[in-house]
Amino acid sequence: MTDPVTALREILGPKGWLSGTDAEPYQRDWLNRYGVAPLGVARPANTAEVAAVVKACRMAGLAVIPQGGNTGLCGGAVADRASAVIVSLSRMTAIGEPDPESGSIAVDAGVVLAALHDMLEPHGLMFPMHLGAEGSARIGGLIGTNAGGSQAFRYGMMQDLVLGLEIVTPDGAMWDGLRAVQKDNAGYQLRKLFCGAEGTLGIVTRAVLRLYPTPKQQASALLVMSDFAAAVSFGTYLRGEAGEFLAGLEFFSDVGLTLALKHLPDLAYQLETRGDVYLLVELASGSARVPLDEILASALEWGMEEGLVVDGALANSGAQRAQFWRLREEQPEGQRLEGEQLKHDISVPPGAIARFIETGAEICDDILPGVRINPFGHLGDGNIHYNVSPPEGRADFDGKAGQFAEALAALATEMGGSFAAEHGLGRAKIAMAERNRSSVERELMARLKGAFDPQGTMNPGVLVRIAE
Amino acid sequence: MTDPVTALREILGPKGWLSGTDAEPYQRDWLNRYGVAPLGVARPANTAEVAAVVKACRMAGLAVIPQGGNTGLCGGAVADRASAVIVSLSRMTAIGEPDPESGSIAVDAGVVLAALHDMLEPHGLMFPMHLGAEGSARIGGLIGTNAGGSQAFRYGMMQDLVLGLEIVTPDGAMWDGLRAVQKDNAGYQLRKLFCGAEGTLGIVTRAVLRLYPTPKQQASALLVMSDFAAAVSFGTYLRGEAGEFLAGLEFFSDVGLTLALKHLPDLAYQLETRGDVYLLVELASGSARVPLDEILASALEWGMEEGLVVDGALANSGAQRAQFWRLREEQPEGQRLEGEQLKHDISVPPGAIARFIETGAEICDDILPGVRINPFGHLGDGNIHYNVSPPEGRADFDGKAGQFAEALAALATEMGGSFAAEHGLGRAKIAMAERNRSSVERELMARLKGAFDPQGTMNPGVLVRIAE
């Protein structure tokens, strides 16, 4: 039998195989918590090479770890053993012609999200997926983790935006499911199943994505809300009065704003009032005939009359709109620069956001008094990045990180929500899933994994734990 | 061992078990093409009874056939053998309180769609699923077949509207996945997988559905288009200029209008011009400040200037709007009353609708000259109900029904679409799927079925064929 590295080199050519120091940039995850040195990194140039690599690895008993932009937060795209090959899709970056009449486009798995945005702009089309990592995250990884982001409440998550898929299966076969229609009920919804499967059932090599026309006008406002309950009530009002225009409904706290302003000196907060909670509201319309500013101003007025909105400003320019968004987008960076932090990716029914944040704060304060709660996220779909910083003047969490994570996961579960809203399970949250999800659910998932990948070749140890 | 009927009677009580003539109303499918007399019909009162029935059937080697409103068009909800029990969910009809802040509601699988619509109306909320059978179709069946309908292009199919599910598995276990959040990436997307599984992986017993606020105003128009290509171009224009308002974009042909007017004497067509193609456009908005009529009128004007729209009328009252919609909704009934017919549930990328209809017409005319093509459906998602009537003066298809179906399925497949867009495969289209989908795809589906239902208890012979 040929030595596996020789076989892989032969399949991939000199540009397609990295080992030693060349492989190091692929080794660790984004948060530098997971990843050991793999046998090497395969960088296939096309689907046939992906399939050949999977076959060769399977034959040699090597684990296959698909990797996109490696921006995931749960360690799902790096190796847990030396007998593994990372398959990076970074050389497969072809983008097809957008089809404006059908609202779709075919792209390779290695396309960077921001590159797709840029490519579409002159066509007057958009792919409505926006998240912090869009400058590095690749389509295949976004599909594998079923990414959500700030517009998911309106346009859906990746699973709602994927029309068709091409997959290399754990057998090294190629499934051509590159259809370009929303309605396809000819059997099980495989295209949905592969979204969020984190590379454990196969490798996404290509996709047909749904596109939308770019809006012709926008109206944005930054609001100071009286409290989280007020933010929820105002969100409900907006969905009723301006629901079809809602393109952004993001919240952050004064804890987060304080940290961002402290650590990012070029960041500006231009309102006169501060409060506990801030809401970034963005409306967008494809019609030039809609009085969008007036609709937003009128909603603000209602919110002020009701005592929900304390202060607010409509963006009067694109520059000001960008400033408002930066306040929200720099929340993770501000907190990171403050030092140690805990990230929790929670979702609850949107009506329960305030209750979760308040109950969660009590629980956290019981675990470590004075701990700083810094929740921010997506009001429209109840997705709370419930981050925590140590008490003022303290550098760590007194070894209690796991206690916070478990208590908040249990609370989200109890409230009909999720402890893994948009980041997935990866390696980081498998044990948490085992504790918070029923044995029936875990059993169904184990059977799925066993049916598609009986040898356990694909991303072992990620999403679901199977006896090896 | 207890006789299975005795065991089932004991589980279900006297109201819960039907046999003999009492079971007959459940025996045949909607189009009266499928169904043999089962051992009996179980009508469980709750999830525990469903689970007990599944366990008892499994132990006795009986097939379990889940049935909702039995309005499916592919024969997926009736028995193919005497050793089967139909499980009708028709007694499980509880509807929970709607949650306007979270935009969700929990309902039993047996709830009739129209009953849910009626219940929500006074709350100012809507469940955006509309289809011809809504007066009989039940939520569980709609989930099992992943129903689409006329608003799918905007709000999605059932898989996009289901937040959480409760399932009785083929083992008779209960999976409580009744979470109420859009973002839940804690493992494989089981909730999506059960949508469209046609009861072959388990029985849907309860669901959490997504709700939207009811719009405050609507504007509707009936348009005569110069041809199908014009309808497609106009649809693209509308998505760009009024996309966020689009709540209906339905088309039908002059063949269909002629049949409907012929057979339904109370139906009125009030425009002066006739054409080959008609478009029903509906805009809706949650904001009273949007000049919706003006936006629609302006789009019409553009369409006329471009030569796409030949004639058109805006509905000036709710009564006229209802008349416009009836013209579209009576398409199936008009054709049914004409006599023999063939139904084909096609989807293609929306930009390819005109090409499909025209190429399909040539193919059909080659098979049986003079055959009447009557396509109608959903322009926004490319879903064409490509129905066919025999040539004028002829009562049948000369034994060529299968040839039409196969030729049109092949054409849809070739064009990146589906031959089972929103009705599913059921028993009717399994062979078609075997011919039009790759062996890799069929193999993945067979593995899925085998993993969830190794004994083949659930709805055998539906969706996927497994050696028994």
Boltz contact constraints between the chains, C-beta under 6 A:
constraints:
  - contact:
      token1: [A, 99]
      token2: [B, 351]
      max_distance: 6.0
  - contact:
      token1: [A, 101]
      token2: [B, 236]
      max_distance: 6.0
  - contact:
      token1: [A, 101]
      token2: [B, 351]
      max_distance: 6.0
  - contact:
      token1: [A, 102]
      token2: [B, 349]
      max_distance: 6.0
  - contact:
      token1: [A, 102]
      token2: [B, 350]
      max_distance: 6.0
  - contact:
      token1: [A, 102]
      token2: [B, 351]
      max_distance: 6.0
  - contact:
      token1: [A, 146]
      token2: [B, 185]
      max_distance: 6.0
  - contact:
      token1: [A, 148]
      token2: [B, 183]
      max_distance: 6.0
  - contact:
      token1: [A, 160]
      token2: [B, 160]
      max_distance: 6.0
  - contact:
      token1: [A, 173]
      token2: [B, 440]
      max_distance: 6.0
  - contact:
      token1: [A, 175]
      token2: [B, 440]
      max_distance: 6.0
  - contact:
      token1: [A, 175]
      token2: [B, 441]
      max_distance: 6.0
  - contact:
      token1: [A, 179]
      token2: [B, 416]
      max_distance: 6.0
  - contact:
      token1: [A, 180]
      token2: [B, 349]
      max_distance: 6.0
  - contact:
      token1: [A, 180]
      token2: [B, 416]
      max_distance: 6.0
  - contact:
      token1: [A, 181]
      token2: [B, 347]
      max_distance: 6.0
  - contact:
      token1: [A, 181]
      token2: [B, 382]
      max_distance: 6.0
  - contact:
      token1: [A, 181]
      token2: [B, 417]
      max_distance: 6.0
  - contact:
      token1: [A, 181]
      token2: [B, 418]
      max_distance: 6.0
  - contact:
      token1: [A, 182]
      token2: [B, 381]
      max_distance: 6.0
  - contact:
      token1: [A, 183]
      token2: [B, 148]
      max_distance: 6.0
  - contact:
      token1: [A, 183]
      token2: [B, 347]
      max_distance: 6.0
  - contact:
      token1: [A, 183]
      token2: [B, 381]
      max_distance: 6.0
  - contact:
      token1: [A, 183]
      token2: [B, 383]
      max_distance: 6.0
  - contact:
      token1: [A, 183]
      token2: [B, 421]
      max_distance: 6.0
  - contact:
      token1: [A, 183]
      token2: [B, 422]
      max_distance: 6.0
  - contact:
      token1: [A, 184]
      token2: [B, 418]
      max_distance: 6.0
  - contact:
      token1: [A, 185]
      token2: [B, 146]
      max_distance: 6.0
  - contact:
      token1: [A, 185]
      token2: [B, 196]
      max_distance: 6.0
  - contact:
      token1: [A, 185]
      token2: [B, 420]
      max_distance: 6.0
  - contact:
      token1: [A, 185]
      token2: [B, 422]
      max_distance: 6.0
  - contact:
      token1: [A, 185]
      token2: [B, 424]
      max_distance: 6.0
  - contact:
      token1: [A, 186]
      token2: [B, 418]
      max_distance: 6.0
  - contact:
      token1: [A, 186]
      token2: [B, 420]
      max_distance: 6.0
  - contact:
      token1: [A, 186]
      token2: [B, 425]
      max_distance: 6.0
  - contact:
      token1: [A, 186]
      token2: [B, 433]
      max_distance: 6.0
  - contact:
      token1: [A, 187]
      token2: [B, 445]
      max_distance: 6.0
  - contact:
      token1: [A, 188]
      token2: [B, 197]
      max_distance: 6.0
  - contact:
      token1: [A, 188]
      token2: [B, 445]
      max_distance: 6.0
  - contact:
      token1: [A, 188]
      token2: [B, 448]
      max_distance: 6.0
  - contact:
      token1: [A, 189]
      token2: [B, 192]
      max_distance: 6.0
  - contact:
      token1: [A, 189]
      token2: [B, 196]
      max_distance: 6.0
  - contact:
      token1: [A, 192]
      token2: [B, 189]
      max_distance: 6.0
  - contact:
      token1: [A, 192]
      token2: [B, 192]
      max_distance: 6.0
  - contact:
      token1: [A, 193]
      token2: [B, 193]
      max_distance: 6.0
  - contact:
      token1: [A, 196]
      token2: [B, 185]
      max_distance: 6.0
  - contact:
      token1: [A, 196]
      token2: [B, 189]
      max_distance: 6.0
  - contact:
      token1: [A, 197]
      token2: [B, 188]
      max_distance: 6.0
  - contact:
      token1: [A, 213]
      token2: [B, 239]
      max_distance: 6.0
  - contact:
      token1: [A, 213]
      token2: [B, 240]
      max_distance: 6.0
  - contact:
      token1: [A, 213]
      token2: [B, 243]
      max_distance: 6.0
  - contact:
      token1: [A, 236]
      token2: [B, 101]
      max_distance: 6.0
  - contact:
      token1: [A, 239]
      token2: [B, 213]
      max_distance: 6.0
  - contact:
      token1: [A, 240]
      token2: [B, 213]
      max_distance: 6.0
  - contact:
      token1: [A, 240]
      token2: [B, 286]
      max_distance: 6.0
  - contact:
      token1: [A, 241]
      token2: [B, 286]
      max_distance: 6.0
  - contact:
      token1: [A, 241]
      token2: [B, 287]
      max_distance: 6.0
  - contact:
      token1: [A, 242]
      token2: [B, 287]
      max_distance: 6.0
  - contact:
      token1: [A, 243]
      token2: [B, 213]
      max_distance: 6.0
  - contact:
      token1: [A, 243]
      token2: [B, 286]
      max_distance: 6.0
  - contact:
      token1: [A, 244]
      token2: [B, 244]
      max_distance: 6.0
  - contact:
      token1: [A, 286]
      token2: [B, 240]
      max_distance: 6.0
  - contact:
      token1: [A, 286]
      token2: [B, 241]
      max_distance: 6.0
  - contact:
      token1: [A, 286]
      token2: [B, 243]
      max_distance: 6.0
  - contact:
      token1: [A, 287]
      token2: [B, 241]
      max_distance: 6.0
  - contact:
      token1: [A, 287]
      token2: [B, 242]
      max_distance: 6.0
  - contact:
      token1: [A, 287]
      token2: [B, 295]
      max_distance: 6.0
  - contact:
      token1: [A, 289]
      token2: [B, 291]
      max_distance: 6.0
  - contact:
      token1: [A, 289]
      token2: [B, 295]
      max_distance: 6.0
  - contact:
      token1: [A, 290]
      token2: [B, 290]
      max_distance: 6.0
  - contact:
      token1: [A, 291]
      token2: [B, 289]
      max_distance: 6.0
  - contact:
      token1: [A, 295]
      token2: [B, 287]
      max_distance: 6.0
  - contact:
      token1: [A, 295]
      token2: [B, 289]
      max_distance: 6.0
  - contact:
      token1: [A, 347]
      token2: [B, 181]
      max_distance: 6.0
  - contact:
      token1: [A, 347]
      token2: [B, 183]
      max_distance: 6.0
  - contact:
      token1: [A, 349]
      token2: [B, 102]
      max_distance: 6.0
  - contact:
      token1: [A, 349]
      token2: [B, 180]
      max_distance: 6.0
  - contact:
      token1: [A, 350]
      token2: [B, 102]
      max_distance: 6.0
  - contact:
      token1: [A, 351]
      token2: [B, 99]
      max_distance: 6.0
  - contact:
      token1: [A, 351]
      token2: [B, 101]
      max_distance: 6.0
  - contact:
      token1: [A, 351]
      token2: [B, 102]
      max_distance: 6.0
  - contact:
      token1: [A, 381]
      token2: [B, 182]
      max_distance: 6.0
  - contact:
      token1: [A, 381]
      token2: [B, 183]
      max_distance: 6.0
  - contact:
      token1: [A, 382]
      token2: [B, 181]
      max_distance: 6.0
  - contact:
      token1: [A, 383]
      token2: [B, 183]
      max_distance: 6.0
  - contact:
      token1: [A, 416]
      token2: [B, 179]
      max_distance: 6.0
  - contact:
      token1: [A, 416]
      token2: [B, 180]
      max_distance: 6.0
  - contact:
      token1: [A, 417]
      token2: [B, 181]
      max_distance: 6.0
  - contact:
      token1: [A, 418]
      token2: [B, 181]
      max_distance: 6.0
  - contact:
      token1: [A, 418]
      token2: [B, 184]
      max_distance: 6.0
  - contact:
      token1: [A, 418]
      token2: [B, 186]
      max_distance: 6.0
  - contact:
      token1: [A, 420]
      token2: [B, 185]
      max_distance: 6.0
  - contact:
      token1: [A, 420]
      token2: [B, 186]
      max_distance: 6.0
  - contact:
      token1: [A, 421]
      token2: [B, 183]
      max_distance: 6.0
  - contact:
      token1: [A, 422]
      token2: [B, 183]
      max_distance: 6.0
  - contact:
      token1: [A, 422]
      token2: [B, 185]
      max_distance: 6.0
  - contact:
      token1: [A, 424]
      token2: [B, 185]
      max_distance: 6.0
  - contact:
      token1: [A, 425]
      token2: [B, 186]
      max_distance: 6.0
  - contact:
      token1: [A, 433]
      token2: [B, 186]
      max_distance: 6.0
  - contact:
      token1: [A, 440]
      token2: [B, 173]
      max_distance: 6.0
  - contact:
      token1: [A, 440]
      token2: [B, 175]
      max_distance: 6.0
  - contact:
      token1: [A, 441]
      token2: [B, 175]
      max_distance: 6.0
  - contact:
      token1: [A, 444]
      token2: [B, 190]
      max_distance: 6.0
  - contact:
      token1: [A, 445]
      token2: [B, 187]
      max_distance: 6.0
  - contact:
      token1: [A, 445]
      token2: [B, 188]
      max_distance: 6.0
  - contact:
      token1: [A, 447]
      token2: [B, 451]
      max_distance: 6.0
  - contact:
      token1: [A, 448]
      token2: [B, 188]
      max_distance: 6.0
  - contact:
      token1: [A, 451]
      token2: [B, 447]
      max_distance: 6.0
  - contact:
      token1: [A, 451]
      token2: [B, 451]
      max_distance: 6.0
